[in-house]
Each structure stands twice: as structure tokens, then as C-alpha cells.
Amino acid sequence: MRSRKLSGFTLVELLVVIAIIGVLVGLLLPAVQAAREAARRTQCSNNLKQIALATVGFETSKKRYPGSQESFRLASINQSRIGSWHVALFPSLEQQQVYDLWTDTAYDVTAMGTMMGDFCPTISSFVCPTDSLIQGNETWAKNSYVSNNGYWAGVVTPPNADLSQKRENGIFMNLASGNYGGTNPLYGPTAVTVKASDVRDGLSNTLLFSENLVARPWGYMDLADYEARVTSFRSRTDTGMVWLYRSEIGANAGRGAAAPPDPVHRINGTKWEVDMATSPNAAFARPSAGHSGLVTVAYADGHVSVLRDETPYHVYIALMTPATKSSDSPNNLYILKEADFE
């Protein structure tokens, strides 16, 4: 009788095949994750590109940049509907319907509290897909992006917060009007505004927007202190980034001494989550992102680029100040170089 030889894998062969598959998966997984992150970064760049171009169009039309916050309902000075720069850009971001709701005098301030889903929807252009912190701490008006709100003359409760209203120190000023708007020239309709011609350092050298992991919702409203927010220093860190009087290379002659920046002040500095609603802290109001080693930013000419973690703080200030020489920067004579953008 002929013996029949059974075909099949031996245990050794099976283990070898499993090992090979494991190695291939191990090699493939990082590539897949890198491809996904590249796609998320591309989406984030596209978001900021849309926002930046909308801002360029707004400035061309209005001859000024949007306010860090503005009043969108002026039927009563005591019930001004205050919104961030996001709201001002709605018409250019295909959100005219939401903008019309914000400017409709048929609704008072309290109505907004019961219609949050209508007044403050989540708009994909304002959300970076890599922003992992956004999922748990925001319900309405999710937001990953902040505006260039200028100088912060202090750390927690600045004695000179109004200095950020100087046009040489930043782009977005507080243009909200309410109970305080009629008496304080730094706020409301009489506040200083910034236009493209004020950007003396060049539109391609001046930041408009950046990512920020702890940015507040763009439609944030606390009805208990709604009017107080008009002049509150907190509004500058809700949906804005600021610069501090810090420098790792010291200060120019004739300027006050500048302490070096803390690690948290730097680009993508300490990224832990902080509750900006109850503990506003200017240290966190700077570029930060879920991307590794860099943050996506948009400039005043509409182009989008990145800032790296190792960007020197004096370079960050120079990018934030529209007219560095006339600003309150400790290094106001610093001129940006090509290497600063690499």
C-alpha cells in the first residue's frame, strides 16, 4: 500500500509566518498613523486658510480688522450681543444664516441661553481634527483657533491690560460696546482699530491666527457677567493669543529688564489642559497644538505656515507685533530674518 503524505504547515512554519506578519504590521502602523496625521494637518491648514482669507476680505471691505470681540445687536446699549471675531467672519465663511441670527433684534440676550444650538453651532472650519482636548470640555461653538490680541501687560490680573489696545502691539482689538463702551474710549465704537496699512512690518511677517489647545468656545457667554466681559481682561485669552514682556536675549537699551520666558510661554509649551473659564491665564494664550513639534498659523497676507516648538520668544513677539519698532516689545529693534521662518 502507498503511504499518503499529508500537506500543511508545520508549527515552525506557522510561527515564522505569524512573526513576518507581525513585523509587517509593526512597519505599516506608523506609516498609517503618519498618513492620518498628515491628513489632519492638511485639514487644519485648510481651516486656517479659509479663516485668514475671510479676514483679508473683511479688512478690504471694512477697512479694519475684526475686533477680538464686537457688538452685533445694538437695539439697546444694555443688551448688546457680544461675540468674538468668529461671528464677524460668518458672512465670508458661508454662515450668513447664523450671522443673521446674531444681528436679529427680535431676540434679547436671555433668548440666546435657550437657543445655544442655533446661535452657537459647531462649525467645522473652527475645529482642528487633531485637537484632542476639544471633545470633553466644549458642547457648543467648539473652537481650536485664536486671534492675535497683542500685548498682555501682566500674567494673571494685569494692572495695565489696556495696553493690548495699542495698534502697534497686536491686530485684534476689543470693539465690544455695552454699559462701559460709552465712557471708556478703549472699548466699543470709539476704540482703536487696526487696518492693513498699520501693519508696518509686512503682512507676510505678521500673525493673524494660530491653533490653541485650550481656546474657549467661540460663542462663549456667561449671562451672569455678560456686560462685565466687555472690558474684562479675560476676553483677550478666551479666543485670543497674547505676548508677554519676556525675552531670552534681554531687552534693548532704555527698556525695562525682561525676564526669560517660562517653558509654558513658548510655542507648544506645557500642553496640559487648564480651565480658562475659571482660571484665565495668559501663559496658555499662545500657539499650541496636538501636532508633534509644530503649530499651524496664518499670516495677515492670507498664507498659512507653521511655527516650531523651538521658535525663540523674541521671534514670536516680532511676528505678533504689526509695527515692532513702535511697539512695547523689549526687543523692538529686532528685524525678522529668513532663518526665523525655517
URBEL-V947742 format. One record per residue. RES is the residue in one small letter. SS is DSSP state (H for helix, E for strand, - for the rest). PHI is phi in radians with two decimals (999 if undefined). Layout:
res;ss;phi
RES;SS;PHI
RES;SS;PHI
This chain:
res;ss;phi
m;-;999
r;-;-1.44
s;-;-1.50
r;-;-1.68
k;-;-1.60
l;-;-1.31
s;-;-1.60
g;-;2.73
f;-;-1.49
t;-;-1.42
l;H;-1.05
v;H;-1.11
e;H;-1.08
l;H;-1.11
l;H;-1.14
v;H;-1.12
v;H;-1.08
i;H;-1.07
a;H;-1.10
i;H;-1.12
i;H;-1.06
g;H;-1.07
v;H;-1.12
l;H;-1.12
v;H;-1.11
g;H;-1.08
l;H;-1.32
l;H;-1.38
l;H;-1.02
p;H;-1.05
a;H;-1.15
v;H;-1.15
q;H;-1.11
a;H;-1.14
a;H;-1.15
r;H;-1.13
e;H;-1.15
a;H;-1.09
a;H;-1.15
r;H;-1.16
r;H;-1.12
t;H;-1.10
q;H;-1.11
c;H;-1.10
s;H;-1.07
n;H;-1.11
n;H;-1.04
l;H;-1.17
k;H;-1.10
q;H;-1.03
i;H;-1.12
a;H;-1.13
l;H;-1.17
a;H;-1.09
t;H;-1.21
v;H;-1.04
g;H;-1.14
f;H;-1.08
e;H;-1.13
t;H;-1.10
s;H;-1.37
k;H;-1.64
k;-;1.08
r;-;-2.90
y;-;-1.51
p;-;-1.06
g;-;-1.43
s;-;-1.03
q;E;-2.60
e;E;-2.41
s;E;-1.73
f;-;-2.02
r;-;-2.47
l;-;-2.00
a;-;-1.11
s;-;-2.46
i;H;-1.11
n;H;-1.45
q;H;-2.28
s;-;-1.08
r;-;-1.55
i;E;-1.69
g;E;-2.37
s;E;-1.41
w;H;-1.01
h;H;-0.99
v;H;-1.12
a;H;-1.05
l;-;-1.59
f;H;-0.88
p;H;-1.01
s;H;-1.58
l;H;-2.04
e;-;1.04
q;-;-2.20
q;H;-1.05
q;H;-1.09
v;H;-1.21
y;H;-1.06
d;H;-1.07
l;H;-1.17
w;H;-1.13
t;-;-1.72
d;-;-1.37
t;-;-1.34
a;-;-1.27
y;-;-1.95
d;-;-1.60
v;H;-1.08
t;H;-1.16
a;H;-1.10
m;H;-1.12
g;H;-1.13
t;H;-1.70
m;-;-2.22
m;H;-1.03
g;H;-1.11
d;H;-1.51
f;H;-1.29
c;-;-2.26
p;-;-1.25
t;-;-1.44
i;-;-1.95
s;H;-1.02
s;H;-1.14
f;H;-1.78
v;-;-2.19
c;-;-1.45
p;-;-1.14
t;-;-1.62
d;-;-1.34
s;-;-1.27
l;-;-1.30
i;H;-1.24
q;H;-1.16
g;H;-1.58
n;H;-1.95
e;-;-2.41
t;-;-1.86
w;-;-1.92
a;-;0.87
k;-;-1.02
n;-;-2.61
s;-;-2.07
y;E;-2.13
v;E;-2.25
s;E;-1.77
n;E;-1.38
n;E;-1.72
g;E;1.46
y;E;-1.38
w;-;-2.02
a;-;-1.52
g;-;2.72
v;-;-1.97
v;-;-1.91
t;-;-2.08
p;-;-1.21
p;-;-1.27
n;-;-2.19
a;H;-1.04
d;H;-1.14
l;H;-1.11
s;H;-1.22
q;H;-1.49
k;-;-1.47
r;-;-1.11
e;-;-1.32
n;-;-1.71
g;-;-3.06
i;-;-1.79
f;-;-1.72
m;-;-1.85
n;E;-1.39
l;E;-1.85
a;-;-1.23
s;-;-2.20
g;-;-2.88
n;-;-1.00
y;-;-1.58
g;-;-1.10
g;-;-1.34
t;-;-1.94
n;-;-1.83
p;-;-1.18
l;-;-1.44
y;-;-2.27
g;H;1.34
p;H;-1.04
t;H;-1.59
a;-;-1.18
v;-;-1.15
t;-;-2.10
v;-;-2.03
k;-;-2.16
a;H;-1.01
s;H;-1.21
d;H;-1.39
v;-;-1.46
r;-;-1.25
d;-;-1.42
g;-;1.83
l;H;-1.08
s;H;-1.35
n;H;-1.93
t;-;-2.19
l;E;-1.31
l;E;-1.84
f;E;-2.43
s;E;-2.64
e;E;-1.30
n;-;-2.72
l;-;-1.19
v;-;-1.96
a;-;-1.04
r;-;-1.34
p;-;-0.96
w;-;-1.19
g;-;-1.83
y;-;-1.02
m;-;-2.49
d;-;-2.06
l;H;-1.08
a;H;-1.16
d;H;-2.22
y;-;-1.01
e;-;-1.22
a;H;-1.10
r;H;-1.20
v;H;-1.01
t;-;-1.91
s;-;-1.21
f;-;-1.09
r;-;-1.10
s;H;-1.08
r;H;-1.32
t;H;-1.86
d;H;-1.06
t;-;-2.29
g;E;-2.42
m;E;-2.04
v;E;-2.36
w;E;-2.14
l;-;-1.86
y;-;-1.36
r;E;-2.36
s;-;-2.88
e;-;-1.50
i;-;-2.05
g;-;1.37
a;-;-2.05
n;-;-1.11
a;-;-1.04
g;-;1.56
r;-;-1.90
g;-;-1.12
a;-;-1.00
a;-;-2.03
a;E;-1.24
p;-;-1.17
p;-;-1.18
d;-;-1.30
p;H;-0.95
v;H;-1.20
h;H;-1.34
r;-;-1.36
i;-;-0.97
n;-;0.97
g;-;-1.05
t;-;-0.61
k;-;-1.69
w;-;-1.04
e;-;-1.33
v;-;-2.25
d;-;-1.45
m;-;-1.23
a;-;-1.25
t;-;-1.82
s;-;-2.33
p;-;-1.05
n;-;-2.48
a;H;-1.11
a;H;-1.06
f;H;-1.64
a;-;-1.53
r;-;-2.62
p;-;-1.03
s;-;-2.68
a;-;-2.75
g;-;-1.42
h;-;-1.24
s;-;-1.44
g;-;1.44
l;E;-2.73
v;E;-2.32
t;E;-1.44
v;E;-2.36
a;E;-2.18
y;E;-1.87
a;-;-1.22
d;-;-1.57
g;-;1.74
h;-;-1.46
v;E;-2.05
s;E;-2.58
v;E;-2.29
l;E;-1.98
r;E;-1.56
d;-;-0.96
e;-;-1.48
t;-;-0.99
p;-;-1.08
y;H;-1.18
h;H;-1.18
v;H;-1.25
y;H;-1.00
i;H;-1.10
a;H;-1.10
l;H;-1.28
m;H;-1.45
t;-;-1.59
p;-;-1.15
a;-;-2.40
t;H;-1.00
k;H;-1.07
s;H;-1.66
s;-;-1.47
d;-;-1.61
s;-;-1.06
p;-;-1.17
n;-;-2.09
n;-;-1.24
l;-;-1.71
y;-;-1.26
i;-;-1.95
l;-;-1.09
k;-;-2.10
e;H;-0.99
a;H;-1.12
d;H;-1.19
f;H;-1.76
e;-;-1.51
